[in-house]
Amino acid sequence: MQHATLGSRVLIIEDEFFLADDLAGELSGAGYQVVGFASSVEKARQLAASDTLNADAAVVDINLGGKMIYPVVDILRSRGIKVVFSTGYSRSAIPRDYASIPVLSKPYGEVELLEALSDLD
């Protein structure tokens, strides 16, 4: 499976270590470069605001340790970084301001992940 035409640099924001590790492996195997990881809202905020972050897209869990990620998503979008939600929440639970963001419903497979990223273009 080929990676998206959008670009190949992806940030992973996920608090479940094994899930983040699986995501990284799937993305790397498909030709993406994983440019960072965050497992907390605080770390994600630091990465998103960092001048050194060079990402085209981010795969983002909505709830990290009981904290919602939406303020970080605002930073990412303001920088032109495309976002895909990776969540156990239903689409109806996502606030209206974020309704246009694609949602991968956990559990999902590699095919769904790569399709969601390729559809960001």
WOJO-V263506 format. One record per backbone hydrogen bond with DSSP energy under -0.5 kcal/mol. CO is the residue of the C=O (numbers start at 1). NH is the residue of the N-H. Records with the same first field share a line. If there is no record, write none. Layout:
BEGIN
CO = NH  NH
END
This chain:
BEGIN
4 = 7
8 = 10  33
9 = 56  57
10 = 35  36
11 = 13  59
12 = 14  38
13 = 61
15 = 17
16 = 20
17 = 21
18 = 22
19 = 23
20 = 24
21 = 25
22 = 26
23 = 27
24 = 28
25 = 29
26 = 30
27 = 32
28 = 31
32 = 34
33 = 10  35
36 = 12
38 = 14
40 = 44
41 = 45
42 = 46
43 = 47
44 = 48
45 = 49
46 = 50
47 = 50
50 = 53
56 = 82
57 = 11
58 = 60  84
59 = 13
60 = 86
62 = 64  69
63 = 65
64 = 67
67 = 64
69 = 72  73
70 = 74
71 = 75
72 = 76
73 = 77
74 = 78
75 = 79
76 = 79  81
77 = 80
80 = 82
82 = 58
83 = 102
84 = 60
85 = 104
87 = 106
90 = 93
91 = 94
95 = 98
96 = 99
98 = 101
102 = 85
103 = 105
104 = 87  106
109 = 113
110 = 114
111 = 115
112 = 116
113 = 117
114 = 118
115 = 119
117 = 120
118 = 121
END
